[in-house]
């Protein structure tokens, strides 16, 4: 009973409030676009456009606030039940989650619980995604109409240099606006609405003629991918459900950022995290201390292995999608010479919405030489700098891409990078030496 009531408490609200809000937003935007078409001057067009964008943003805030309020009510209901059952451990977690959500207003994968609370959380995630996508579509539609109106205004201002300059500046301002660009990118992720073409009219004879065609079977909807419950090996790579990956005490988390707007086209559906840890290779060490002269030399190979976390939030991941991991390195003492030393392609299994997996690469092997002595100190070889992590669909379309430093932005590309297996690697110990 607790399960059903907790889920219905949130789900019923979503269907009623979201439906009413959507109709209201559609009406507001439709009226705004009609007024936009009738505006005669640039100031009037600009005022109407900005007003329509604010309306869409305000609608999004109201819907998210209302959905968040209902989610908190669902947590309150769950808390009452846990108090009755005296489950102190679950009650402590629930109160901490409620406090965290009220402060952040978001639900990351790490905050998901179990049972009826998990279903209420997933319902909130789905609702928040719908609201953001609908708002993005409205902003995208308004921006498209505004661009058309500016183009028309530009034709009418031929020969008027001042007006033409103002129109160009306004066009550049809109196209460079981060809010508009993100809305356009998010709107592209919306599934296309199917449009049925009207059938040609039939004659009376054709209409009354008995059919001999075999009825076509009703298409069956594609099955939802099964959740990954244990480790999966794909070639030389391993994929783990989150929480079942081996512990790496030396794992160093990397802070990822988007290199450009195109790289976040599916950021609302998927998210990435990354870290690196050293391999098992050890350096050969030579020490000497005699006659006032001492030195220490290290020579050998170092391996840096990437571990990537992939979460499917608002969408399933199709089988055959690829995770590309690019290892960026530089010669010792020449940090400005950044280049891709190795690229790994990892074919992924189908993943359902709500699944988070951990993918472990095989790493990049680099040569290293370092001398530290009484009178001299120098080093050679290559050093690891950072990662570029990209997710591509089975057709090779970029879904999301992030890098560990803004210095790597120039090396990011929207196409699948050429795979560089470790077999092509050749050690260089003299790189970077004076």
Beta strands, then each sheet from edge to edge (+ up, - down):
strand 1: 232-234
strand 2: 237-241
strand 3: 252-254
strand 4: 270-278
strand 5: 284-290
strand 6: 293-312
strand 7: 322-331
strand 8: 339-347
strand 9: 356-360
strand 10: 364-373
strand 11: 377-392
strand 12: 398-403
sheet 1: 1+ 2- 9+ 6- 4+ 3-
sheet 2: 1+ 2- 9+ 6- 5+
sheet 3: 1+ 2- 9+ 6- 10+ 11- 7+ 8-
sheet 4: 1+ 2- 9+ 6- 10+ 11- 12+
end
